[in-house]
Amino acid sequence: MMSKKAAAKIARKRAAKHAERGRNAPLGALPEWNLGDLYSGLDDPAIKRDLDRADAECLAFEKAYKGKLADMAHSAEAGAVLGGAVRRFEAIDDLIGKIASYASLVHAGNTVDPTRTKFYGDVQERMTAASTHLLFFTLELNRIDDPLLEAAMADPALGHYRPWLEDVRRYRPYQLEDRVEQLFHEKSVTTYSAWNRLFDATISNLRFKVLGKTLPIEPTLNLLQDRSSAKRKAAAQALAATFKENVQQFALITNTLAKDKEISDRWRGFADIADARHLDNRVEREVVDALVSAVRAAYPRLSHRYYVLKAHWFGKKRLPHWDRNAPLPQVAMRTVGWVEARDTVLTAYGAFSPRMAAIAERFFAEHWIDAPVRPGKAPGAFAHPTTPSAHPYVLLNYQGKPRDVMTLAHELGHGVHQVLAAPNGALMAPTPLTLAETASVFGEMLTFKKLLAATRDNKERKAMLAAKVEDMINTVVRQIAFYTFERAVHTERKSGELTAERIGELWLDVQRESLGRAIELKSGYETFWAYIPHFVHSPFYVYAYAFGDCLVNSLYAVYEHAAGGFAERYLAMLSAGGTKHYSELLAPFGLDARDPGFWQGGLAVIERMISELEGLS
């Protein structure tokens, strides 16, 4: 017979499941991902086998090629031999990517579970140790003279990898002596990777007291878009109170990571604090500077102008910061169930390209999406490409807001892009961040335009346009403000540590500049920099969002006036992955991001939407 203790345990589980169903009832059944295509669980024997195999493959690769590439480059069969080496390197990269992706996804599902956290940390250490034996490869490739390498690439075996080799060569000026590179690589586990983990764990463990309830960060942030003004204010005050209690720790993390980056940049010889990111993104500094200048100059025409309009809708001259993303007054805001959200996105995708919709549908049919909000789950949303031999996975925290539908469209855009690029292989499938956001933002735009075209009610149209404008402001204006903030923090950090108060001052400066006088930054907002994960995980990543949004605005304008064949060209662009420079990929559409007027065209799309809103008001 079952013991009372066991029966009670089962009863508690059933009660928890019923409670969860009750919470999700308006949304319908939310999918959870099946990671079985990678591994069946933490106890899957294949994990140990693959870890051991990765160790062995890395050691064997080092033994076969270390110290020998220069001689191989001079041989009669240079192209075939070097091509075989790169192909073998790529296979190892795919294997390591599979293991590391699984550990990352398992951890994202519950970042506070000690078993998962230990597994994630152990895998990181094993993969770092194994890949140390591969460091020599790109270093030695970069020591081969250009004429020799060019001659070797005449052989298709090596020529196939030309885009990857050209990317590797771009790092030549910043390459260090082998032992230093090894030191940087091995210490990454105890330097920036460790601080990233501390940040993630801290954020997941934070709790916020809102109107008698204790909530994790994701539902608390979600309340800033609630219909109730009292709930928005209470959520903002709860966020401020908890951030203030922990701000010293966030300041320590920020200072440490900024110093860690400064050391690395100094050793490698990067002239500007963001040059390493530009190099990763394969974008010229002057192009980013032009984007930043164009957006900052447009603040008065975009965010300042829009928030004055929004304050007017609320019958005020100024809105407190917790009302910045509030739903419009006197416009019903309904909950969007999961099935409706899925059908909305797939229909929009299908109207553009049946092939695009078919790829997106696989994410639903094959359980590649994890949608529910759960305690300990990573906040926000992402699409993880995993590795070309597998497939991407999407993480959401779906709560039925209209914006959540746009987030689904956004992440599925990433997912479609990753599926299309995968055939390029582990070395050339990854896309630079500046173009990685193109498919996601385009997917959002397709979904938005489809919904807007079907809307006949002026109030509903106004609400949809306002939501889209706010999303674009958050994507363009806010992200450039974030980039400006990061530049200020990293610049000042060179002269010594910044106090939490000083970081807060820099934060308020850029927020005032970007948001304008119609948004009143109340006490406590000075700590809201603390929870932004991009500052920790990917310094200077944020401008890629603005790059992608402005690019998509211009791209969509081409689509609206295209006679035919646009979808095919668009999918070909996504399928290229990392094999072409962004300028090559945009050329078939007649777009050039180096043209000073390019960014103005993208920003003008937002201005026109604001003008339409002023007309509807």
C-alpha positions as CSV (number, residue, x, y, z in Angstrom):
1,M,0.0,0.0,0.0
2,M,1.0,3.6,-0.6
3,S,2.3,5.4,2.5
4,K,0.5,8.4,3.8
5,K,3.6,10.5,3.1
6,A,3.7,9.4,-0.5
7,A,0.0,9.9,-0.9
8,A,0.3,13.4,0.5
9,K,3.2,14.2,-1.9
10,I,1.1,13.1,-4.9
11,A,-1.9,15.1,-3.7
12,R,0.3,18.2,-3.4
13,K,1.6,17.7,-6.9
14,R,-1.9,17.3,-8.2
15,A,-3.1,20.4,-6.4
16,A,-0.1,22.4,-7.8
17,K,-1.0,21.2,-11.3
18,H,-4.6,22.2,-10.9
19,A,-3.5,25.6,-9.5
20,E,-1.2,26.1,-12.5
21,R,-4.1,25.2,-14.9
22,G,-6.2,27.7,-13.1
23,R,-3.7,30.4,-13.5
24,N,-3.2,29.6,-17.2
25,A,-6.9,29.0,-18.0
26,P,-7.4,32.1,-20.1
27,L,-4.3,31.3,-22.0
28,G,-5.0,27.7,-22.7
29,A,-2.4,25.0,-22.5
30,L,1.1,26.5,-22.8
31,P,3.8,24.3,-24.4
32,E,7.0,23.3,-22.6
33,W,10.0,22.4,-24.7
34,N,11.2,18.9,-25.2
35,L,15.0,18.9,-25.0
36,G,15.1,15.2,-25.9
37,D,16.5,16.0,-29.4
38,L,19.7,17.0,-27.6
39,Y,19.7,14.6,-24.5
40,S,17.0,12.8,-22.6
41,G,17.8,14.2,-19.2
42,L,20.7,15.1,-16.9
43,D,21.3,11.4,-16.3
44,D,21.4,10.5,-20.0
45,P,24.6,8.3,-20.5
46,A,25.1,10.1,-23.8
47,I,26.1,13.2,-22.0
48,K,29.1,11.6,-20.4
49,R,30.0,9.8,-23.6
50,D,29.9,13.1,-25.5
51,L,31.9,14.9,-22.8
52,D,34.6,12.2,-23.0
53,R,34.4,12.2,-26.8
54,A,34.9,16.0,-26.8
55,D,38.0,15.7,-24.6
56,A,39.4,13.0,-26.8
57,E,38.7,14.8,-30.1
58,C,40.2,18.0,-28.9
59,L,43.4,16.3,-27.7
60,A,43.7,14.3,-30.9
61,F,43.1,17.5,-33.0
62,E,45.9,19.3,-31.1
63,K,48.3,16.4,-31.6
64,A,47.5,16.2,-35.3
65,Y,47.9,19.8,-36.2
66,K,49.6,22.0,-33.5
67,G,52.8,23.5,-34.8
68,K,52.3,22.0,-38.3
69,L,50.0,24.4,-40.2
70,A,52.8,26.5,-41.6
71,D,54.4,23.5,-43.2
72,M,51.0,22.3,-44.5
73,A,50.4,25.7,-46.1
74,H,53.6,25.2,-48.1
75,S,52.8,21.7,-49.3
76,A,51.5,20.9,-52.7
77,E,48.2,19.6,-51.2
78,A,47.8,22.7,-48.9
79,G,44.1,23.3,-49.8
80,A,43.0,19.7,-49.3
81,V,45.0,19.3,-46.1
82,L,44.0,22.6,-44.5
83,G,40.4,22.1,-45.7
84,G,40.3,18.7,-43.9
85,A,41.6,20.3,-40.8
86,V,38.9,23.0,-40.8
87,R,36.2,20.4,-41.5
88,R,37.4,18.4,-38.5
89,F,37.5,21.6,-36.4
90,E,34.0,22.3,-37.4
91,A,32.8,18.8,-36.4
92,I,34.3,19.3,-32.9
93,D,32.7,22.8,-32.7
94,D,29.3,21.2,-33.4
95,L,29.8,18.5,-30.7
96,I,30.8,21.1,-28.1
97,G,27.9,23.3,-29.2
98,K,25.4,20.5,-28.6
99,I,26.6,19.8,-25.1
100,A,26.9,23.5,-24.1
101,S,23.5,24.3,-25.6
102,Y,21.8,21.6,-23.6
103,A,23.4,22.7,-20.4
104,S,22.4,26.4,-21.1
105,L,18.8,25.5,-21.9
106,V,18.3,23.2,-18.9
107,H,19.7,26.0,-16.7
108,A,17.4,28.6,-18.3
109,G,14.4,26.4,-17.4
110,N,15.2,26.8,-13.7
111,T,18.2,29.0,-12.8
112,V,17.9,28.5,-9.1
113,D,17.8,24.7,-9.0
114,P,21.1,23.6,-7.5
115,T,21.3,20.4,-9.5
116,R,20.8,22.2,-12.8
117,T,23.2,25.0,-11.7
118,K,25.9,22.5,-10.8
119,F,25.4,20.7,-14.1
120,Y,25.6,24.0,-16.1
121,G,28.8,25.0,-14.2
122,D,30.4,21.6,-14.6
123,V,29.7,21.5,-18.3
124,Q,31.1,25.0,-18.8
125,E,34.3,23.9,-17.1
126,R,34.7,20.7,-19.1
127,M,34.1,22.5,-22.4
128,T,36.5,25.3,-21.5
129,A,39.2,22.8,-20.6
130,A,38.6,20.7,-23.8
131,S,38.5,23.7,-26.1
132,T,41.8,25.0,-24.7
133,H,43.4,22.4,-26.9
134,L,41.8,24.1,-30.0
135,L,43.0,27.6,-29.3
136,F,46.2,27.1,-31.4
137,F,44.3,26.5,-34.6
138,T,43.0,30.0,-35.5
139,L,46.2,31.5,-34.0
140,E,48.3,29.5,-36.4
141,L,46.0,30.0,-39.3
142,N,46.5,33.7,-38.9
143,R,50.2,33.3,-39.1
144,I,50.0,31.9,-42.6
145,D,51.0,34.6,-45.1
146,D,48.1,35.9,-47.2
147,P,49.4,34.7,-50.6
148,L,49.8,31.2,-49.3
149,L,46.4,31.0,-47.8
150,E,44.8,32.6,-50.9
151,A,46.5,30.0,-53.1
152,A,45.3,27.2,-50.8
153,M,41.7,28.5,-51.0
154,A,41.7,27.7,-54.7
155,D,41.1,24.2,-53.7
156,P,37.3,23.8,-53.0
157,A,38.1,21.8,-49.8
158,L,39.4,25.0,-48.2
159,G,37.7,27.5,-50.4
160,H,34.3,26.4,-49.0
161,Y,35.4,28.0,-45.7
162,R,36.5,31.3,-47.2
163,P,33.9,33.4,-45.3
164,W,34.9,31.9,-42.0
165,L,38.6,32.3,-42.8
166,E,38.1,35.9,-43.7
167,D,36.4,36.5,-40.4
168,V,39.3,34.8,-38.5
169,R,41.8,37.0,-40.4
170,R,40.0,40.1,-39.2
171,Y,41.1,39.3,-35.6
172,R,44.8,39.1,-36.6
173,P,45.7,42.6,-35.3
174,Y,44.2,41.8,-31.9
175,Q,45.7,38.3,-31.5
176,L,48.0,37.6,-28.6
177,E,50.8,35.2,-27.9
178,D,49.5,31.6,-27.6
179,R,50.1,31.3,-23.8
180,V,48.3,34.5,-23.1
181,E,45.4,33.4,-25.3
182,Q,45.3,30.1,-23.3
183,L,45.3,32.0,-20.0
184,F,42.4,34.3,-21.1
185,H,40.5,31.3,-22.3
186,E,40.9,29.1,-19.2
187,K,40.3,32.0,-16.8
188,S,37.0,32.9,-18.5
189,V,35.3,30.3,-16.3
190,T,36.3,32.2,-13.2
191,T,36.1,35.7,-14.6
192,Y,33.3,37.0,-16.8
193,S,31.4,33.7,-17.0
194,A,31.3,33.4,-13.3
195,W,30.0,36.9,-12.9
196,N,27.4,36.2,-15.5
197,R,26.2,33.2,-13.5
198,L,26.1,35.3,-10.3
199,F,24.0,37.9,-12.0
200,D,21.6,35.3,-13.4
201,A,21.2,33.6,-10.0
202,T,20.7,36.9,-8.2
203,I,18.0,38.1,-10.6
204,S,16.2,34.8,-10.4
205,N,16.2,34.8,-6.6
206,L,14.9,38.4,-6.2
207,R,11.4,38.8,-4.9
208,F,9.2,41.8,-5.1
209,K,6.4,42.7,-2.7
210,V,3.4,44.0,-4.7
211,L,0.1,44.7,-3.0
212,G,0.5,41.9,-0.5
213,K,1.9,39.4,-3.0
214,T,5.5,38.3,-3.3
215,L,6.5,37.9,-7.0
216,P,9.6,37.1,-9.0
217,I,10.9,39.6,-11.5
218,E,9.0,38.6,-14.7
219,P,5.4,39.0,-13.4
220,T,6.5,42.1,-11.6
221,L,7.8,43.7,-14.7
222,N,4.7,42.6,-16.5
223,L,2.5,44.6,-14.1
224,L,4.1,47.8,-15.6
225,Q,1.7,47.1,-18.5
226,D,-1.3,46.4,-16.3
227,R,-4.6,48.2,-16.8
228,S,-4.6,49.3,-13.2
229,S,-2.7,52.5,-12.4
230,A,-2.4,51.3,-8.8
231,K,-0.8,48.0,-9.8
232,R,1.7,49.8,-12.1
233,K,2.8,52.1,-9.4
234,A,3.0,49.4,-6.8
235,A,5.1,47.2,-9.2
236,A,7.5,50.1,-9.9
237,Q,7.9,50.9,-6.3
238,A,8.5,47.2,-5.5
239,L,11.1,47.0,-8.2
240,A,12.8,50.1,-6.9
241,A,12.8,48.8,-3.3
242,T,14.3,45.4,-4.1
243,F,16.8,46.8,-6.6
244,K,17.9,49.3,-3.9
245,E,18.5,46.5,-1.4
246,N,20.7,44.7,-3.9
247,V,22.2,47.7,-5.8
248,Q,25.7,47.3,-4.2
249,Q,26.0,43.8,-5.5
250,F,24.8,44.9,-9.0
251,A,27.3,47.7,-8.9
252,L,30.1,45.3,-8.0
253,I,29.2,43.0,-10.9
254,T,29.1,46.0,-13.3
255,N,32.4,47.4,-12.1
256,T,34.1,44.0,-12.2
257,L,32.9,43.1,-15.7
258,A,33.8,46.6,-17.0
259,K,37.3,46.3,-15.6
260,D,37.6,42.8,-17.0
261,K,36.7,44.1,-20.5
262,E,39.0,47.0,-20.2
263,I,41.9,44.6,-19.4
264,S,41.1,42.4,-22.4
265,D,40.7,45.4,-24.7
266,R,43.9,47.0,-23.6
267,W,45.9,43.8,-24.1
268,R,44.4,43.2,-27.5
269,G,44.9,46.8,-28.6
270,F,41.3,47.9,-29.3
271,A,41.2,51.6,-29.7
272,D,37.6,52.1,-28.6
273,I,35.6,50.5,-25.8
274,A,33.0,49.1,-28.3
275,D,35.4,48.1,-31.1
276,A,35.5,44.4,-30.0
277,R,31.7,44.3,-30.4
278,H,31.9,46.0,-33.8
279,L,34.4,43.4,-34.9
280,D,32.1,40.6,-33.7
281,N,29.2,42.2,-35.6
282,R,31.3,42.8,-38.7
283,V,30.2,46.4,-38.8
284,E,32.3,49.5,-39.1
285,R,32.5,51.9,-36.2
286,E,31.6,54.8,-38.4
287,V,28.3,53.1,-39.4
288,V,27.4,52.5,-35.7
289,D,28.3,56.1,-34.9
290,A,26.1,57.4,-37.7
291,L,23.2,55.3,-36.4
292,V,23.7,56.5,-32.8
293,S,23.9,60.2,-34.0
294,A,20.8,59.9,-36.2
295,V,18.7,58.3,-33.4
296,R,19.9,60.8,-30.7
297,A,19.1,63.7,-33.0
298,A,15.7,62.2,-33.6
299,Y,14.7,61.9,-29.9
300,P,12.6,65.1,-30.0
301,R,10.8,63.9,-33.1
302,L,10.2,60.4,-31.8
303,S,10.1,59.6,-28.0
304,H,9.7,63.2,-26.8
305,R,6.8,63.9,-29.2
306,Y,5.1,60.5,-28.6
307,Y,5.2,60.8,-24.8
308,V,3.7,64.3,-24.9
309,L,0.9,62.7,-26.9
310,K,0.5,59.8,-24.5
311,A,0.4,62.1,-21.4
312,H,-2.3,64.1,-23.2
313,W,-4.4,60.8,-23.6
314,F,-4.1,60.3,-19.8
315,G,-5.1,64.0,-19.2
316,K,-1.7,64.9,-17.8
317,K,1.3,67.0,-18.8
318,R,3.7,64.4,-17.4
319,L,3.6,60.7,-16.9
320,P,5.4,58.9,-14.0
321,H,7.9,56.4,-15.4
322,W,5.7,53.5,-14.4
323,D,3.0,54.7,-16.9
324,R,5.4,54.8,-19.8
325,N,4.2,51.5,-21.2
326,A,0.7,51.6,-19.7
327,P,-2.2,50.5,-22.0
328,L,-4.2,53.4,-23.4
329,P,-7.1,54.6,-21.3
330,Q,-10.6,53.7,-22.5
331,V,-9.4,51.0,-24.8
332,A,-10.1,47.4,-23.8
333,M,-7.0,45.2,-23.4
334,R,-7.9,41.6,-23.8
335,T,-6.0,38.5,-23.0
336,V,-4.7,36.6,-26.0
337,G,-4.8,32.8,-25.6
338,W,-2.0,30.7,-26.8
339,V,-3.8,29.1,-29.8
340,E,-4.9,32.5,-31.1
341,A,-1.3,33.9,-30.7
342,R,0.1,30.9,-32.6
343,D,-2.5,31.2,-35.4
344,T,-2.0,35.0,-35.6
345,V,1.8,34.6,-36.2
346,L,1.6,31.7,-38.5
347,T,-1.1,33.3,-40.6
348,A,1.0,36.5,-40.9
349,Y,4.1,34.5,-41.8
350,G,2.2,32.4,-44.3
351,A,0.8,35.4,-46.2
352,F,4.4,36.5,-46.8
353,S,5.9,33.1,-47.5
354,P,4.4,29.6,-47.0
355,R,7.9,28.2,-46.6
356,M,8.5,30.7,-43.7
357,A,5.3,29.6,-42.0
358,A,6.0,25.9,-42.5
359,I,9.4,26.4,-40.7
360,A,7.8,28.4,-37.9
361,E,5.0,25.8,-37.5
362,R,7.6,23.1,-36.6
363,F,8.4,25.0,-33.4
364,F,4.9,24.4,-32.2
365,A,4.4,20.9,-33.6
366,E,7.8,19.5,-32.5
367,H,7.8,21.1,-29.0
368,W,10.7,23.6,-29.6
369,I,9.0,26.3,-27.5
370,D,8.9,26.7,-23.7
371,A,6.2,29.3,-22.9
372,P,4.9,29.2,-19.3
373,V,6.1,31.5,-16.5
374,R,7.7,29.4,-13.8
375,P,9.6,30.1,-10.6
376,G,13.3,30.2,-11.3
377,K,12.9,30.3,-15.1
378,A,15.1,32.8,-16.9
379,P,13.2,36.1,-17.5
380,G,12.5,37.6,-20.9
381,A,12.6,35.6,-24.2
382,F,15.2,34.2,-26.5
383,A,15.8,31.9,-29.5
384,H,18.8,29.6,-28.9
385,P,20.3,28.3,-32.2
386,T,21.9,25.3,-30.4
387,T,24.0,23.7,-33.2
388,P,23.4,23.0,-36.9
389,S,23.1,19.2,-36.3
390,A,20.1,19.8,-34.1
391,H,17.6,22.7,-34.2
392,P,16.8,26.0,-32.3
393,Y,14.6,26.3,-29.2
394,V,12.5,29.3,-28.1
395,L,12.0,30.5,-24.6
396,L,9.1,32.8,-23.7
397,N,7.4,34.0,-20.6
398,Y,3.9,34.1,-22.1
399,Q,1.2,36.0,-20.2
400,G,-1.3,36.8,-22.8
401,K,-0.6,40.4,-23.4
402,P,-0.7,41.7,-27.0
403,R,3.0,42.5,-26.7
404,D,3.5,38.8,-25.9
405,V,2.2,38.0,-29.3
406,M,4.7,40.3,-30.8
407,T,7.4,38.7,-28.7
408,L,6.4,35.3,-30.1
409,A,6.6,36.7,-33.7
410,H,10.0,38.2,-32.8
411,E,11.5,35.0,-31.4
412,L,10.1,32.8,-34.2
413,G,11.7,35.2,-36.7
414,H,15.0,34.3,-35.0
415,G,14.1,30.7,-35.1
416,V,13.3,30.6,-38.8
417,H,16.5,32.5,-39.5
418,Q,18.5,29.9,-37.5
419,V,16.9,27.0,-39.3
420,L,17.6,28.5,-42.7
421,A,21.2,29.3,-41.8
422,A,22.0,25.9,-40.3
423,P,23.1,24.2,-43.5
424,N,26.1,26.5,-43.6
425,G,27.6,24.5,-40.8
426,A,28.7,25.3,-37.3
427,L,31.4,27.8,-38.4
428,M,29.3,29.8,-40.9
429,A,25.7,29.5,-39.7
430,P,26.0,32.2,-37.0
431,T,24.9,35.6,-38.1
432,P,26.4,38.9,-36.8
433,L,24.2,40.6,-34.3
434,T,23.4,43.5,-36.5
435,L,21.7,41.2,-39.0
436,A,20.6,38.6,-36.4
437,E,17.8,41.0,-35.3
438,T,16.6,41.5,-38.9
439,A,14.5,38.4,-39.2
440,S,13.0,38.8,-35.7
441,V,12.0,42.4,-36.2
442,F,10.7,41.6,-39.7
443,G,8.6,38.8,-38.3
444,E,7.1,41.3,-35.8
445,M,6.3,43.8,-38.6
446,L,4.6,41.1,-40.7
447,T,2.4,40.2,-37.7
448,F,1.6,43.8,-36.8
449,K,0.7,44.8,-40.4
450,K,-1.5,41.8,-40.8
451,L,-3.4,42.6,-37.6
452,L,-3.6,46.3,-38.4
453,A,-5.0,45.7,-41.9
454,A,-7.8,43.6,-40.4
455,T,-8.7,46.4,-37.9
456,R,-11.7,48.6,-38.7
457,D,-12.4,50.2,-35.2
458,N,-10.5,53.5,-34.8
459,K,-10.0,53.0,-31.1
460,E,-8.5,49.5,-31.6
461,R,-6.4,50.9,-34.5
462,K,-5.1,53.7,-32.2
463,A,-4.2,51.2,-29.5
464,M,-2.4,48.9,-32.0
465,L,-0.5,51.8,-33.5
466,A,0.4,53.1,-30.0
467,A,1.7,49.7,-28.9
468,K,3.8,49.4,-32.1
469,V,5.2,52.9,-31.7
470,E,6.1,52.1,-28.1
471,D,7.8,48.9,-29.2
472,M,9.8,50.7,-31.8
473,I,10.8,53.4,-29.3
474,N,11.8,50.7,-26.9
475,T,13.8,49.0,-29.7
476,V,15.4,52.1,-31.3
477,V,15.4,55.0,-28.8
478,R,15.8,53.0,-25.6
479,Q,18.5,50.7,-27.0
480,I,20.6,53.6,-28.2
481,A,20.1,55.2,-24.8
482,F,21.3,52.0,-23.3
483,Y,24.3,52.0,-25.6
484,T,25.1,55.6,-24.5
485,F,24.8,54.6,-20.9
486,E,27.2,51.7,-21.4
487,R,29.7,53.9,-23.1
488,A,29.5,56.4,-20.1
489,V,30.0,53.6,-17.5
490,H,32.9,51.9,-19.3
491,T,34.6,55.2,-20.0
492,E,34.4,56.3,-16.4
493,R,35.4,52.9,-15.1
494,K,38.9,53.4,-16.7
495,S,39.5,56.0,-14.0
496,G,38.3,53.8,-11.1
497,E,35.3,52.1,-9.6
498,L,31.9,53.7,-9.9
499,T,29.6,53.9,-6.9
500,A,26.1,52.6,-7.3
501,E,25.0,56.2,-6.9
502,R,27.2,57.4,-9.8
503,I,26.0,54.6,-12.0
504,G,22.4,55.7,-11.2
505,E,23.3,59.3,-12.1
506,L,24.6,58.2,-15.5
507,W,21.4,56.2,-16.0
508,L,19.2,59.1,-15.2
509,D,21.1,61.4,-17.5
510,V,20.6,59.2,-20.6
511,Q,17.0,58.4,-19.6
512,R,16.1,62.1,-19.4
513,E,17.8,62.8,-22.7
514,S,16.0,60.0,-24.5
515,L,12.5,60.1,-22.9
516,G,12.0,63.8,-22.7
517,R,10.2,66.0,-20.1
518,A,6.8,64.3,-20.5
519,I,8.1,61.3,-18.6
520,E,8.8,62.0,-14.9
521,L,11.5,59.8,-13.4
522,K,10.3,59.2,-9.9
523,S,12.5,58.3,-6.9
524,G,13.8,54.8,-7.2
525,Y,14.1,54.8,-11.0
526,E,17.9,55.5,-10.7
527,T,18.3,51.7,-9.9
528,F,16.5,50.3,-12.9
529,W,19.8,49.8,-14.8
530,A,20.5,46.9,-12.5
531,Y,18.4,44.2,-14.1
532,I,19.3,44.7,-17.8
533,P,20.9,41.4,-18.7
534,H,22.6,42.7,-21.9
535,F,24.9,45.0,-19.9
536,V,26.2,41.9,-18.2
537,H,26.1,39.1,-20.9
538,S,26.9,41.1,-24.0
539,P,28.4,44.5,-23.6
540,F,27.3,46.9,-26.3
541,Y,25.0,44.4,-27.8
542,V,22.1,46.7,-27.5
543,Y,22.7,48.9,-30.6
544,A,22.0,45.8,-32.7
545,Y,18.3,46.1,-31.9
546,A,18.2,49.7,-33.2
547,F,20.3,48.6,-36.2
548,G,17.9,45.8,-37.0
549,D,14.7,47.9,-36.4
550,C,15.8,50.7,-38.7
551,L,17.0,48.2,-41.3
552,V,13.7,46.4,-41.2
553,N,11.7,49.6,-41.6
554,S,13.7,50.3,-44.8
555,L,13.4,46.6,-45.9
556,Y,9.7,46.5,-45.3
557,A,9.3,49.7,-47.4
558,V,11.0,47.9,-50.3
559,Y,8.7,44.9,-49.8
560,E,5.6,47.1,-49.9
561,H,6.6,48.4,-53.3
562,A,8.3,45.3,-54.7
563,A,6.8,43.9,-57.9
564,G,7.6,40.3,-57.0
565,G,10.3,37.9,-55.8
566,F,10.9,39.8,-52.6
567,A,10.1,36.8,-50.3
568,E,12.6,34.6,-52.2
569,R,15.3,37.2,-51.9
570,Y,14.5,37.7,-48.3
571,L,14.8,34.0,-47.5
572,A,18.0,33.8,-49.5
573,M,19.4,36.6,-47.3
574,L,18.5,34.6,-44.1
575,S,19.9,31.4,-45.6
576,A,23.3,33.0,-46.1
577,G,23.9,33.0,-42.3
578,G,27.4,34.3,-41.7
579,T,28.7,33.7,-45.2
580,K,28.3,37.3,-46.4
581,H,28.9,40.8,-45.2
582,Y,25.8,42.8,-44.4
583,S,26.5,45.1,-47.3
584,E,26.4,42.2,-49.7
585,L,23.1,40.9,-48.2
586,L,21.4,44.3,-48.5
587,A,22.6,45.0,-52.0
588,P,19.8,43.0,-53.8
589,F,17.3,45.2,-52.0
590,G,19.0,48.5,-53.1
591,L,19.9,49.3,-49.5
592,D,23.2,50.6,-48.2
593,A,23.6,51.2,-44.4
594,R,26.7,53.3,-45.1
595,D,24.6,55.9,-46.9
596,P,24.1,58.8,-44.4
597,G,20.4,58.9,-45.4
598,F,19.8,55.3,-44.7
599,W,19.0,55.6,-41.0
600,Q,16.7,58.6,-41.6
601,G,14.5,56.4,-43.8
602,G,14.0,53.9,-41.0
603,L,13.3,56.6,-38.4
604,A,10.8,58.3,-40.7
605,V,8.6,55.2,-40.5
606,I,8.2,55.7,-36.8
607,E,7.5,59.4,-37.3
608,R,4.8,58.6,-39.8
609,M,3.1,56.3,-37.3
610,I,3.2,59.0,-34.6
611,S,1.7,61.5,-37.1
612,E,-1.2,59.0,-37.8
613,L,-1.7,58.7,-34.0
614,E,-1.9,62.5,-33.7
615,G,-4.5,62.4,-36.5
616,L,-6.6,59.8,-34.7
617,S,-6.4,61.8,-31.5
